[in-house]
Amino acid sequence: LVSSIILPTSVYNFEKPLGSIWTDALSPVFPKVISGIAALWHSSDNYISRCLKDIFNSYIHRFPFTSHPFMSVLCNETLEHCQHIRNLFIDTTIKNFITKSNCNLAHKQMAISLLLEILEKCEEFWWLMYCESVFPAILDFILGIEDNPTKKLAIDLLKRIMDLAEIYCSSEVIVEHIRKFVVCNMPWYSGKVFKILDVLSVLNPEIMGESLPAIAEAIKITEEKRGSGCDQALRYVIL
C-alpha cells in the first residue's frame, strides 16, 4: 500500500511538482496513513520508521505550509506514538532539508516555513524539541547560507524559539547551544560567528546576556589555541 499508492516511483523526483489531482487525493489520506503506520511502530522495527521518514521527505515541500496535511497529525497530542512521529519529522526535516547542502532553496524555505507554522499552531507540544534539536541546526544553517530570503526565514524561526525558551523558562538550553556553536565555529569562521551573535542579541537581548560568560569562555579557548592577537575579528571585538 505504501510503496504503490503513497510512495510510487514518481514522487521521488523532487523537482517534479505533483498535479492537483494527485495532491487533492492525498491530502485527506495522509493523517490516516501516518497515524495508521505509527500505530504499528515498535522500537525494534526500522521498516516502520523508514516508511514514515520517506513520507515526510517526499511530501514536506509539496503542499502549502499553511494548509499542509501533515499538520493535523503533527499537532495531535492524543495520537498513538505521537512523540515518535515528531522525532522522525524533525530528524527528516533537519537532515534532508535544513542541513543538506544540495537541497533546493525553495524546498529549504518550505521546510522552515512549515516548522514555523507548527510552532504557531501547537507550540506547547513542540517548544522543547525545537530548543533541543531545531535551534542548533538553524544556527549552523545560517552560518553557511547566503540567500537573504532564506536567511530571513531562518532568523524568524530562531527568534520564535528563543522567545519560547524564555517563556517556558528553558533559556539555559539555548545558552548551551550558543556556547557549543561558538566553540565549534569561532576558530574557523570568527567574522561570521560574531555577525550571527549580533543578530541573536537583537532577537533576544536577555538570553544573549545570559550567554556572555559562555561566549567569553569560547573566545578564550580560541585565543589559546590560535595564539593571542592572531585573529583579526577577535582583536576587533576584544578591543
Order of alpha helices (4+ residues) and beta strands (2+ residues): alpha-alpha-alpha-alpha-alpha-alpha-alpha-alpha-alpha-alpha-alpha
